[in-house]
Amino acid sequence: MWAATALSFCGIASGQQAAQQLAQATLPAAPSATARPLKLTGGVTIDVEQPGATSLTLDDAIAIALKSNTDIKLRMQQEQFVYGEQLTALNTLLPSIKASAYVRAQEIDLAAMGFKPGSIKIPNFSGNFPSIVKVNTANAQLSASATLFNAPAFFLYRATEKAREATNWATLSSRGGVVLQIGGLYLQALADEAMVRNAQALVKQDELVYEHAKASKEAGVGINLDVLRAQVELQSERQKLVQAQNAAAKDKIQLNREMGQPAGQELHLVDAVPFSDFDADSSDQAIQAALVTAYEKRKDLRQLEAQLDVAHETSVALRYERLPVLGFGGYYGVLGELGGLYHGDFVAQGQLSIPVFQEAQLRGQKEVAAAQEIGLGRQIDGRKAQIEADIRSSLLDVQSTAAVLKVAQSNVDLAQEALTDATLRFTAGVDDNLPVVKAQTTLEGAQAQVIQAAFNYNYAKLLLARNTGIIETQYRTYLGR
């Protein structure tokens, strides 16, 4: 009877149920928090965790992170900065129109300026010419200017367009990194929660072994060594349970941090550990197909290509610095004395600017731009080679982790069978509990290897999707969800 009860705790369903009951009995409740943000100096706002546990799926975690992750927010601000530079560059190519008006009151001392009343001779004027003149004038005008031909400014504007495209690819690449990071943290949290349930089930089983050893000693059919050995094993499993609970709690803190949520927010992970076989075809034909997809979808590669376009447009702009710049400007308005007569006032002018001697500066800028183009081209070649290496390595990781997971699952079955035999021999009085303790340790290690192997397998599939450049849209397919 006792053997059947002990073995039932090793089963998956009953083990998880007992683990959940023990977790509810031993884990402290999360402290209640007021649902209001904390506002710090400088306008910074920090959210406070909500009361109770928040149910969280993997899809929810990724969606929250894509909205709240700090790195993505910084990338979006960089996009805004580059867009502002693009508008500034565009303004140099567009006509500019400005309206202005003023009223001016002046008092001019002619004597102070060298004009003496006696030295001014005006025909048919016999009066005294004043030495101080007061004049009140008003002016209103509309001015306009336009660049008729400026090749460098045009190509610099095109360079800002490519720069904006590069920052957009950088943001998308950051989003892919966040999906991989959040997926890995979620899977790690699931794995550590499984470790907690495994440790809780083993504690329950060791408690039964300990109680049986005490009962056998009290009945006179057991020895004190069996009691001490069972007690030591029970204390060891309790220590491992505390460590597993601590690791699981820290996983959720890190998951909250990467999602941009309060670190103390209690989480209830809804999804189970995903498992599905993935066909990791490593043939040359499959690798070439994956490379074609990666060259199109990898955002970091597209970012480098956009940066190369920026360098090219900048180089063209510098090449045309020797061309003249043609512009037009002028204004039209009215000018006159307040209360008096007004008359039209206008200026129209064209401007032609030709660089005469700036050869050293122009050649230096050209050399810098050429070096940037060459460097970016080599970076692109290196990135393509790295992408091929990443895909080949990821395929090997998926294949190897799948094989390790199958072996680990087989080891659990063997360890479970060994524990069953050792338990039956102990309860029948044929042997002491030393084989039982050893079998429990073997089973614990086998179960931990299965949990870790399942995490490694799922993370390897996520990494393969990331290296192919399709993790944002295909992570569910790769995880088999």
Backbone torsions as a table, in degrees:
resi	resn	phi	psi	omega
1	MET	NA	-47.1	180.0
2	TRP	-65.7	-36.5	180.0
3	ALA	-62.8	-41.6	179.2
4	ALA	-64.9	-39.3	178.6
5	THR	-65.5	-42.5	180.0
6	ALA	-64.3	-41.6	-178.6
7	LEU	-69.7	-28.5	179.5
8	SER	-64.1	-28.5	178.4
9	PHE	-72.0	-17.1	177.8
10	CYS	-83.2	-15.1	178.6
11	GLY	-67.3	156.9	-175.9
12	ILE	-70.0	-49.4	-174.6
13	ALA	-66.6	-52.7	-178.6
14	SER	-67.2	-32.2	177.9
15	GLY	-64.2	-43.3	179.2
16	GLN	-65.8	-38.3	-179.5
17	GLN	-65.9	-44.2	178.3
18	ALA	-65.1	-36.5	179.0
19	ALA	-63.7	-42.2	179.3
20	GLN	-64.8	-40.1	178.7
21	GLN	-64.8	-41.9	179.2
22	LEU	-67.2	-36.1	178.9
23	ALA	-64.1	-40.4	179.5
24	GLN	-67.4	-27.9	-177.4
25	ALA	-84.7	-27.2	-172.4
26	THR	-106.9	-31.5	-176.3
27	LEU	-74.5	134.2	178.3
28	PRO	-70.8	149.9	179.0
29	ALA	-72.8	147.1	179.6
30	ALA	-69.0	138.9	179.4
31	PRO	-65.5	143.1	179.0
32	SER	-70.9	145.6	-177.8
33	ALA	-132.2	148.4	177.0
34	THR	-81.2	128.6	-176.7
35	ALA	-80.2	76.3	177.0
36	ARG	-150.5	148.2	179.9
37	PRO	-79.1	154.8	173.9
38	LEU	-98.7	123.4	-179.6
39	LYS	-102.4	120.2	-179.8
40	LEU	-99.8	172.6	177.8
41	THR	-65.3	147.2	-178.7
42	GLY	87.3	7.5	177.4
43	GLY	82.0	9.1	179.9
44	VAL	-80.7	133.4	-179.5
45	THR	-118.8	129.7	178.3
46	ILE	-116.4	122.6	179.5
47	ASP	-72.6	149.3	176.4
48	VAL	-106.0	143.1	-177.1
49	GLU	-59.9	146.6	178.8
50	GLN	-82.6	150.6	178.3
51	PRO	-64.9	143.2	178.0
52	GLY	82.4	171.8	-179.0
53	ALA	-86.5	139.5	176.9
54	THR	-96.6	122.8	176.7
55	SER	-71.0	129.9	-172.0
56	LEU	-137.5	121.4	170.4
57	THR	-94.1	169.2	177.5
58	LEU	-63.4	-41.1	178.0
59	ASP	-61.9	-41.1	178.5
60	ASP	-62.9	-44.6	-178.7
61	ALA	-60.3	-43.0	-179.6
62	ILE	-68.3	-41.3	179.9
63	ALA	-63.6	-42.0	178.8
64	ILE	-64.6	-43.3	-178.3
65	ALA	-64.7	-38.7	-179.8
66	LEU	-66.1	-21.0	177.5
67	LYS	-93.4	-31.7	-168.5
68	SER	-116.8	-6.9	-177.1
69	ASN	-63.4	136.3	-175.6
70	THR	-64.3	-41.7	-178.2
71	ASP	-62.1	-40.6	178.6
72	ILE	-66.4	-39.3	177.7
73	LYS	-61.9	-40.1	178.1
74	LEU	-65.4	-38.6	177.9
75	ARG	-64.0	-39.4	179.3
76	MET	-67.0	-36.1	175.5
77	GLN	-66.2	-35.6	176.3
78	GLN	-65.6	-37.9	174.6
79	GLU	-59.8	-43.2	179.2
80	GLN	-62.6	-39.7	178.9
81	PHE	-62.8	-45.3	-179.6
82	VAL	-67.2	-35.7	177.1
83	TYR	-63.2	-38.2	175.4
84	GLY	-63.0	-39.4	176.9
85	GLU	-66.1	-35.6	178.0
86	GLN	-64.0	-43.6	177.9
87	LEU	-64.1	-37.7	178.0
88	THR	-63.4	-42.3	178.7
89	ALA	-67.4	-35.5	178.9
90	LEU	-66.5	-33.7	-177.1
91	ASN	-62.4	-28.4	178.8
92	THR	-69.3	-18.4	-179.5
93	LEU	-97.2	-13.7	-177.4
94	LEU	-96.0	150.5	175.9
95	PRO	-66.7	151.2	-179.8
96	SER	-119.7	130.0	179.5
97	ILE	-124.7	133.7	-177.2
98	LYS	-140.8	136.6	176.0
99	ALA	-109.4	140.3	179.9
100	SER	-147.0	155.4	178.4
101	ALA	-156.0	150.7	177.1
102	TYR	-154.7	158.1	171.7
103	VAL	-123.2	131.2	-174.1
104	ARG	-128.8	132.1	173.8
105	ALA	-110.7	122.4	-176.1
106	GLN	-125.6	145.6	172.4
107	GLU	-130.2	113.6	-172.2
108	ILE	-109.9	126.4	175.9
109	ASP	-94.5	103.0	-177.5
110	LEU	-66.6	-36.1	179.9
111	ALA	-63.6	-38.9	179.9
112	ALA	-67.4	-24.4	179.7
113	MET	-90.3	3.4	176.7
114	GLY	100.1	1.1	178.2
115	PHE	-97.4	116.9	178.4
116	LYS	-100.0	138.3	-177.4
117	PRO	-53.9	-35.8	-178.4
118	GLY	-73.1	-20.6	-177.1
119	SER	-87.7	-7.5	-179.1
120	ILE	-95.3	116.6	-179.1
121	LYS	-107.5	117.9	178.9
122	ILE	-118.4	122.2	-179.7
123	PRO	-59.3	142.6	177.3
124	ASN	58.4	26.6	176.5
125	PHE	-127.1	116.4	-175.8
126	SER	-108.1	-3.0	-177.4
127	GLY	-81.8	-178.4	177.5
128	ASN	-87.4	129.3	177.9
129	PHE	-83.3	125.2	-176.4
130	PRO	-68.9	146.0	177.6
131	SER	-87.2	-18.2	179.0
132	ILE	-117.6	125.3	-176.7
133	VAL	-118.0	130.7	176.3
134	LYS	-107.3	128.9	-177.6
135	VAL	-133.5	128.8	173.5
136	ASN	-114.8	116.6	-175.4
137	THR	-122.1	159.4	176.1
138	ALA	-134.8	147.1	-178.5
139	ASN	-143.3	137.5	173.8
140	ALA	-139.6	133.7	-176.7
141	GLN	-151.8	157.5	177.2
142	LEU	-122.4	117.7	-176.5
143	SER	-111.4	150.6	-179.9
144	ALA	-144.8	147.6	175.9
145	SER	-146.1	150.1	-178.6
146	ALA	-152.7	146.7	174.7
147	THR	-94.1	118.6	-178.3
148	LEU	-86.0	-36.0	179.5
149	PHE	-151.4	116.1	176.7
150	ASN	-150.7	87.0	-176.6
151	ALA	-61.8	-44.5	179.7
152	PRO	-59.1	-40.7	-179.9
153	ALA	-64.2	-36.2	179.6
154	PHE	-64.8	-45.4	-178.7
155	PHE	-74.1	-28.0	173.3
156	LEU	-67.9	-35.1	174.7
157	TYR	-64.5	-41.3	176.8
158	ARG	-64.1	-33.1	176.4
159	ALA	-64.6	-38.4	177.8
160	THR	-67.4	-32.1	174.6
161	GLU	-62.3	-43.6	178.4
162	LYS	-68.7	-34.0	177.5
163	ALA	-64.7	-38.1	177.2
164	ARG	-65.9	-38.4	177.4
165	GLU	-63.8	-38.7	179.1
166	ALA	-64.6	-41.5	178.4
167	THR	-66.9	-32.2	176.5
168	ASN	-66.0	-41.5	176.5
169	TRP	-65.6	-35.9	177.6
170	ALA	-63.5	-39.3	177.6
171	THR	-64.5	-44.4	179.1
172	LEU	-63.8	-38.1	176.7
173	SER	-64.5	-39.2	176.9
174	SER	-63.5	-37.9	177.7
175	ARG	-62.6	-41.2	176.9
176	GLY	-62.8	-40.0	176.7
177	GLY	-63.6	-36.9	178.4
178	VAL	-66.7	-41.1	177.8
179	VAL	-60.1	-44.3	178.4
180	LEU	-63.6	-43.1	-177.6
181	GLN	-66.6	-46.1	179.9
182	ILE	-66.2	-41.4	177.3
183	GLY	-60.5	-43.2	178.4
184	GLY	-64.8	-41.6	179.5
185	LEU	-66.8	-39.7	178.9
186	TYR	-64.2	-45.4	178.6
187	LEU	-64.6	-37.7	177.8
188	GLN	-65.4	-39.4	177.4
189	ALA	-64.6	-40.3	175.9
190	LEU	-62.7	-41.2	179.8
191	ALA	-64.0	-42.7	-179.8
192	ASP	-70.4	-32.8	173.3
193	GLU	-64.9	-37.0	175.3
194	ALA	-65.3	-36.5	176.0
195	MET	-63.9	-37.0	177.3
196	VAL	-63.7	-47.2	179.7
197	ARG	-62.7	-38.5	178.2
198	ASN	-63.9	-44.0	179.5
199	ALA	-65.9	-37.7	179.1
200	GLN	-65.5	-41.0	178.3
201	ALA	-64.5	-39.0	178.9
202	LEU	-68.5	-35.1	175.8
203	VAL	-62.8	-44.7	177.0
204	LYS	-58.8	-43.3	-179.6
205	GLN	-66.9	-41.6	178.8
206	ASP	-66.1	-32.0	175.0
207	GLU	-62.7	-40.6	177.6
208	LEU	-65.7	-41.9	178.1
209	VAL	-62.2	-41.9	-179.9
210	TYR	-64.4	-45.6	179.0
211	GLU	-63.1	-38.6	178.4
212	HIS	-66.3	-40.5	178.8
213	ALA	-63.1	-41.4	177.7
214	LYS	-64.7	-42.9	179.8
215	ALA	-63.8	-38.1	179.0
216	SER	-66.2	-40.7	178.5
217	LYS	-64.4	-44.7	-179.6
218	GLU	-64.5	-29.1	178.4
219	ALA	-81.5	-7.5	178.2
220	GLY	86.4	8.5	179.7
221	VAL	-108.4	-1.4	179.9
222	GLY	-121.2	172.3	-179.5
223	ILE	-119.4	161.1	-178.5
224	ASN	-66.7	-28.1	-180.0
225	LEU	-62.6	-37.9	177.6
226	ASP	-63.5	-38.4	179.0
227	VAL	-65.9	-45.8	-179.4
228	LEU	-64.4	-41.8	-179.2
229	ARG	-63.9	-43.0	178.5
230	ALA	-66.2	-36.6	179.7
231	GLN	-68.0	-41.6	178.0
232	VAL	-61.8	-43.4	179.5
233	GLU	-64.5	-38.7	178.2
234	LEU	-63.4	-44.7	179.6
235	GLN	-65.0	-37.2	178.5
236	SER	-63.9	-42.3	179.2
237	GLU	-67.9	-34.7	176.0
238	ARG	-64.4	-38.1	175.6
239	GLN	-63.6	-43.1	179.0
240	LYS	-64.9	-33.8	177.4
241	LEU	-64.2	-43.8	178.2
242	VAL	-61.5	-43.2	179.1
243	GLN	-63.6	-40.7	179.4
244	ALA	-66.0	-41.0	177.9
245	GLN	-63.7	-38.8	178.5
246	ASN	-65.3	-43.0	179.1
247	ALA	-63.4	-40.6	179.9
248	ALA	-65.8	-40.0	178.6
249	ALA	-65.0	-40.7	179.1
250	LYS	-67.4	-33.7	176.1
251	ASP	-59.7	-42.1	-178.4
252	LYS	-70.2	-34.1	175.3
253	ILE	-62.0	-46.0	179.4
254	GLN	-65.9	-37.6	177.8
255	LEU	-63.9	-43.3	175.8
256	ASN	-60.1	-41.5	-177.9
257	ARG	-63.3	-44.5	-178.0
258	GLU	-73.6	-23.9	175.4
259	MET	-80.1	-8.6	-176.8
260	GLY	79.5	23.0	-178.5
261	GLN	-105.7	164.3	176.4
262	PRO	-56.0	135.5	-174.9
263	ALA	-64.0	-29.0	-177.3
264	GLY	-89.9	6.7	-179.0
265	GLN	-66.7	126.4	178.7
266	GLU	-75.0	135.8	-176.0
267	LEU	-122.1	141.9	170.5
268	HIS	-117.2	108.5	-177.5
269	LEU	-77.5	115.5	-172.9
270	VAL	-80.2	-42.9	-173.6
271	ASP	-70.0	149.1	172.0
272	ALA	-88.7	170.3	178.0
273	VAL	-65.6	118.1	-178.1
274	PRO	-72.4	144.5	174.9
275	PHE	-148.3	125.5	172.6
276	SER	-160.8	144.4	177.6
277	ASP	-68.2	139.2	179.6
278	PHE	-122.3	129.5	-179.1
279	ASP	-80.0	96.2	179.9
280	ALA	-93.2	81.9	-178.7
281	ASP	-75.9	118.8	-178.5
282	SER	-107.7	21.5	176.3
283	SER	-70.5	160.5	-178.4
284	ASP	-61.0	-37.6	180.0
285	GLN	-65.0	-42.5	178.9
286	ALA	-66.9	-38.5	179.2
287	ILE	-66.3	-40.5	178.0
288	GLN	-63.9	-38.6	176.9
289	ALA	-65.6	-40.1	177.8
290	ALA	-66.0	-35.4	178.8
291	LEU	-67.0	-39.5	177.6
292	VAL	-60.2	-43.7	178.1
293	THR	-65.2	-43.0	-177.9
294	ALA	-66.0	-40.6	179.1
295	TYR	-63.2	-26.3	178.7
296	GLU	-88.9	-34.6	-170.9
297	LYS	-101.7	-19.6	-177.3
298	ARG	-69.2	115.4	-174.9
299	LYS	-69.8	-33.2	179.1
300	ASP	-65.9	-35.9	175.9
301	LEU	-68.5	-43.2	178.3
302	ARG	-64.0	-32.7	176.8
303	GLN	-64.7	-44.4	177.6
304	LEU	-62.7	-40.0	178.4
305	GLU	-63.9	-39.2	177.0
306	ALA	-66.9	-38.0	176.4
307	GLN	-65.0	-34.5	175.1
308	LEU	-64.9	-38.7	175.9
309	ASP	-63.6	-37.9	176.5
310	VAL	-60.8	-46.9	179.9
311	ALA	-63.4	-37.3	179.6
312	HIS	-66.2	-47.0	179.2
313	GLU	-63.3	-37.8	176.8
314	THR	-64.2	-40.0	178.7
315	SER	-63.9	-40.2	177.3
316	VAL	-65.0	-41.1	178.6
317	ALA	-60.6	-41.3	179.2
318	LEU	-68.7	-31.6	179.1
319	ARG	-65.7	-31.8	-178.8
320	TYR	-92.8	9.4	177.7
321	GLU	-64.3	-22.5	-179.2
322	ARG	-78.9	-11.3	179.3
323	LEU	-77.6	151.4	177.8
324	PRO	-70.4	157.5	177.2
325	VAL	-114.3	125.4	-177.3
326	LEU	-112.8	130.4	-179.4
327	GLY	-140.7	168.5	179.8
328	PHE	-138.7	144.7	178.2
329	GLY	-157.8	162.7	177.8
330	GLY	166.6	178.1	177.9
331	TYR	-151.8	162.1	174.0
332	TYR	-139.9	136.7	-179.1
333	GLY	-162.8	-170.9	176.4
334	VAL	-124.6	146.4	-178.5
335	LEU	-140.3	136.8	178.5
336	GLY	-176.3	176.3	179.8
337	GLU	-87.6	140.8	178.5
338	LEU	-58.1	128.0	-179.1
339	GLY	79.2	0.4	-178.1
340	GLY	-117.7	-145.3	-176.8
341	LEU	-91.0	148.5	175.5
342	TYR	-120.7	149.7	177.5
343	HIS	-141.2	160.6	-178.5
344	GLY	-69.8	150.4	-178.7
345	ASP	-142.2	121.9	-178.5
346	PHE	-148.9	157.9	175.0
347	VAL	-141.0	133.6	173.3
348	ALA	-132.9	126.3	-176.7
349	GLN	-147.1	148.6	172.4
350	GLY	-109.7	154.4	-177.1
351	GLN	-133.3	129.8	176.8
352	LEU	-124.7	117.6	-177.9
353	SER	-114.5	124.2	-178.1
354	ILE	-124.6	121.6	175.3
355	PRO	-68.6	126.2	-177.1
356	VAL	-95.4	-51.5	-178.7
357	PHE	-144.1	91.7	173.5
358	GLN	-136.3	33.4	-169.1
359	GLU	-63.9	-42.4	-177.8
360	ALA	-63.9	-43.5	179.6
361	GLN	-64.7	-44.8	-178.5
362	LEU	-65.3	-41.9	178.8
363	ARG	-67.6	-37.4	178.0
364	GLY	-63.8	-44.6	177.8
365	GLN	-64.1	-36.4	178.7
366	LYS	-64.8	-41.0	178.7
367	GLU	-64.7	-39.9	178.3
368	VAL	-63.0	-45.4	-179.9
369	ALA	-64.9	-39.8	178.7
370	ALA	-64.3	-39.8	178.1
371	ALA	-64.4	-38.4	177.7
372	GLN	-64.5	-41.8	178.0
373	GLU	-61.7	-45.4	-179.4
374	ILE	-63.6	-43.5	-179.8
375	GLY	-62.8	-43.3	179.4
376	LEU	-67.4	-36.6	176.6
377	GLY	-61.7	-40.5	178.2
378	ARG	-69.7	-35.5	175.8
379	GLN	-62.5	-39.5	179.1
380	ILE	-64.7	-44.4	177.9
381	ASP	-61.4	-42.9	178.8
382	GLY	-65.6	-37.6	179.4
383	ARG	-66.5	-39.2	177.9
384	LYS	-63.4	-41.3	176.6
385	ALA	-64.5	-38.1	178.8
386	GLN	-67.7	-36.9	177.8
387	ILE	-60.8	-43.5	177.7
388	GLU	-61.6	-42.4	178.6
389	ALA	-64.8	-39.8	179.3
390	ASP	-62.8	-43.9	-178.1
391	ILE	-66.3	-44.0	178.7
392	ARG	-62.2	-42.1	179.4
393	SER	-66.1	-40.6	-179.8
394	SER	-64.9	-40.0	177.4
395	LEU	-62.6	-41.7	176.5
396	LEU	-63.6	-39.5	179.3
397	ASP	-64.4	-41.6	179.1
398	VAL	-63.2	-43.5	-179.7
399	GLN	-65.5	-44.8	-176.7
400	SER	-69.7	-41.7	179.7
401	THR	-67.0	-32.9	175.8
402	ALA	-65.0	-41.7	178.6
403	ALA	-66.3	-41.7	178.7
404	VAL	-62.8	-39.2	179.9
405	LEU	-63.7	-41.7	179.1
406	LYS	-64.4	-41.5	178.0
407	VAL	-64.8	-41.3	-179.9
408	ALA	-64.0	-39.0	177.4
409	GLN	-64.8	-37.8	177.0
410	SER	-66.3	-37.9	179.2
411	ASN	-63.9	-35.1	177.8
412	VAL	-63.2	-42.9	178.9
413	ASP	-62.4	-42.7	179.7
414	LEU	-66.3	-42.2	179.5
415	ALA	-65.9	-36.6	177.7
416	GLN	-64.2	-40.2	178.8
417	GLU	-66.8	-39.7	178.0
418	ALA	-64.7	-39.7	178.1
419	LEU	-65.5	-38.3	177.8
420	THR	-60.8	-46.1	179.7
421	ASP	-63.8	-44.5	-179.0
422	ALA	-64.6	-38.0	179.6
423	THR	-66.5	-42.0	179.1
424	LEU	-63.5	-40.7	178.5
425	ARG	-65.9	-38.4	-179.5
426	PHE	-68.8	-44.5	-178.6
427	THR	-69.4	-25.6	177.9
428	ALA	-83.2	-5.9	179.3
429	GLY	81.1	9.7	179.7
430	VAL	-75.5	-32.8	-175.5
431	ASP	-140.9	165.4	175.6
432	ASP	-81.6	-173.4	-175.3
433	ASN	-90.1	6.5	177.6
434	LEU	-62.4	-45.8	175.9
435	PRO	-61.7	-32.3	178.3
436	VAL	-65.3	-44.4	179.7
437	VAL	-62.2	-43.9	179.3
438	LYS	-64.2	-40.8	179.4
439	ALA	-66.5	-36.7	176.6
440	GLN	-63.8	-42.2	178.5
441	THR	-63.1	-41.0	178.4
442	THR	-64.0	-43.0	179.1
443	LEU	-64.3	-40.6	178.9
444	GLU	-61.1	-45.0	178.8
445	GLY	-63.8	-38.8	179.7
446	ALA	-66.2	-42.1	178.5
447	GLN	-65.7	-39.1	177.5
448	ALA	-64.8	-36.4	178.5
449	GLN	-67.1	-36.3	177.1
450	VAL	-64.0	-44.3	-179.6
451	ILE	-62.2	-46.3	-179.8
452	GLN	-67.9	-38.3	179.7
453	ALA	-66.1	-38.0	177.7
454	ALA	-65.0	-40.3	176.9
455	PHE	-63.4	-46.4	-178.9
456	ASN	-60.9	-38.4	-179.3
457	TYR	-66.8	-46.4	179.5
458	ASN	-66.2	-40.4	-179.7
459	TYR	-68.2	-35.7	177.1
460	ALA	-62.5	-37.4	177.6
461	LYS	-68.3	-40.4	175.9
462	LEU	-61.9	-41.8	179.9
463	LEU	-65.7	-35.2	175.7
464	LEU	-64.0	-42.4	177.1
465	ALA	-63.6	-38.6	178.2
466	ARG	-65.3	-44.3	-179.3
467	ASN	-68.6	-24.4	175.8
468	THR	-83.6	-15.8	177.2
469	GLY	89.2	17.5	-175.8
470	ILE	-126.9	22.2	-175.1
471	ILE	-67.8	-32.5	-177.2
472	GLU	-62.6	-34.6	-175.3
473	THR	-106.1	-18.4	-172.2
474	GLN	-118.6	9.8	-176.9
475	TYR	-63.7	-32.2	178.2
476	ARG	-65.0	-40.9	-179.4
477	THR	-64.8	-42.6	-177.7
478	TYR	-69.1	-31.4	178.0
479	LEU	-84.3	-9.2	179.6
480	GLY	75.9	34.1	-178.7
481	ARG	-104.5	NA	NA
